[in-house]
Amino acid sequence: MTENYEVVVVGGGAAGLSAALVLGRSRRRTLVVDAGEPRNAPSAHMQGYLSRDGMSPAEFLAAGRAEIARYGVELVRGRVVDARKDTDFTVVLAGGQTARARRLVIATGLRDELPDVPGLAERFGRDVLHCPYCHGWEMRDLPTGVLATSPLSVHQALMVTQWSKDVRLFLHRVGEAELTDQDLRRLAAAGVAVVPGEVAGLEVTDDRLTGVRLSDGTVHDRAVLYAAPRAVPNNDLLVGLGADLHETPFGSYPVIDERGLTSVPGLWAAGNASGFSEQVVNAVSRGYRAGAAINAELLMTDLDAAVGV
């Protein structure tokens, strides 16, 4: 049987739970469908969130789930495999269950695809990192490496010098000719050593990163390695519903207004489903905006219908 809701939120991360909290407090019958795959799961802690600095992502989400439950929001573990729209939206879960809703929020986030270097994935979120704002303070003043996967990695190497003055940029599969004169001048001014050659693997001792090994066998002592993953937005539902997308250097994301409304009436996007750079604190804000805007839209829609507008 199909359950009917006012709003279905697909994704139980920071953005989805935030939207659900606002909707629950607005007395809207709301369902959250959570596949249980948060982007920041590999990290032991999250940083830069006022009053939550250092909190573990798992603890944060558990608190959010408890909060939405207080307002009658339902949460089910599962994966939405299809979504359709006629007058309302219908979502189909992997187990065959269906739910209908007047409004739909997509907060499915994105996946990080790491460079194909042996040992990299196993240490991701520990001493193989991607964001100095997330982890730079904890890794300050340590011998640091940056794995170049594109010329954009120069910017990453320059940024991490704010947290360590011992930084080496491993060109990996970026040719020296791909670096501009301005890149080289900036790297030199920041004290970043440029290391040509492909990275073949990592050196680990007592479960700690101790070095970066090149294909020629050379090992560079490093305690931290920044590596930019390839962002893969989980946008299948948005594509299937016909939402307009725009291309960015970090993947395809929906065209949205300042509230998170996509080009499809009634369809909203929040968190990393709406953009690459949404940190947890930003995702919470995006979810809040979407929830408040949806409540107001439903209210005005019903009032207009009542007076025949």
Secondary structure, DSSP 8 states (H G I E B T S, - for coil): -EEEEEEEEE--SHHHHHHHHHHHHTT--EEEEE-S--TTTT-S---S-TTTTT--HHHHHHHHHHHHHHTT-EEEE--EEEEEESSSEEEEETTS-EEEEEEEEE---EEEE--S-TTHHHHBTTTEES-HHHHTTTTTTS-EEEE-SSTTHHHHHHHHTTT-S-EEEE-TTS-GGGS-HHHHHHHHHHT-EEE-S-EEEEEEETTEEEEEEETTS-EEE-SEEEE--EEEE--HHHHHTT--EEEETTEEEE---TT-B-SSTTEEE-GGGT-TT--HHHHHHHHHHHHHHHHHHHHHHHHHHHHT-
